Amino acid sequence: MPAEVPVLDLSVSSVELTQQLCDIASVSGDEARIADAIEASLEGLEHLTIVRDGDTVVASTSLGRAQRVIIAGHIDTVPINGNVPTRLEERDGEAVLWGRGTVDMKGGVAVQLKLAAELTDPIVDITWMWYDNEEVASDLNGLGRLARNRPDLFVGDFAILGEPSNAGVEGGCNGTLRVHVSAHGKRSHAARSWVGVNAIHAISPVLATLASYTPREVEVDGLVYREGVNAVGITGGVAGNVIPDLVTVEVNYRFAPSRTGAEALAHLEELFSGFEVVQTDVAEGARPGLDAPIAQDFLAAVGGTPAPKYGWTDVARFSALGVPAVNYGPGDPLLAHADDERVPLAHIQDCERGLRAWLTGPDGR
């Protein structure tokens, strides 16, 4: 028999709804139950048209507004480690909700679901997207799959991704590039090392370059992004009595959104000139997207000073489709994936208040 679909009550507070969502286990690849629950909770709402793509749920208004906004959040989490079910706590005099997914990013999803149900007459048309498989390989990402299957759903003037941003606005995101930098040598017996060429010794200039590297700080559309070039892995060696003939350093480059992936690769090739450099992964960054009038209206409504997003997020997928996008969600990104993951209740409430104020306009309709 199929598992019973969990019940979500969209009439409760966004904090209580966050608890309901977090207490439904949805580790990447196992999102069917929470997707079923989301879809079931929205059925019968006449102002929304529901589309299901795998374990991604889309709900759209069709009110004939002059502009359309896409608001998205992923419903999967990293593996649970004794941090479900959720519980309310006091930490340093602050009320928090503790548990897997509270930060990344079911607090944001709860805010979105509550507003999707309640806002029947927003000032813009809205496409709400709740998608699967964000925390795993890019080719499994539900938002990417949806863009391939239903590109029509990505037509919009502005997008908001509910990634944790301390309840503030973070514009765009850095790009990320990974390469393998290798040095080659010649094997020999360690007792006669002069016959061989030690690849581990040969890679030392690469490590010295990384250790002394000064990352750029780059202003892009008024926000300052900090880059980083770091070794994240190293492999080499054959046996305890063999001079190694190959060593490879894995390097991750977080590059400002003013650079393309091709330009980022060229920079690393120049930085490690004389060594074999092979690209293994790349994801383009996204410019802040804050110069459009609709983005300025959003900023005015939610308040605060926008900041850059240093990590890569799915805002880049919207940017690549020509839709300016920002990150706006409850929770401290530094606590994402942590065993003591927790979100201040005030963050959830502030994000709901900010989004509601913007989407209903000055008259609060």
Secondary structure by P-SEA (a helix, b strand, c coil): ccccbbbbcccccaaaaaaaaaacccccccaaaaaaaaaaaacccccbbbbbcccbbbbbbcccccbbbbbbbbcccccccccccbbbbbcccbbbbbcccccccaaaaaaaaaaaaccccccbbbbbbbbccccccccccaaaaaaaaccccccccbbbbccccccbbbcbbbbbbbbbbbbbbbbcccccccccccccccaaaaaaaaaabbbbbcccccbbbbbbbbbccccccccccccccbbbbbbbbbccccccaaaaaaaaaaaaccbbbbbcbbbbbbccccccaaaaaaaaaaccbbbbbccccaaaaaaaacbbbbbbbbccccccccccccccaaaaaaaaaaaaaaaaccccc
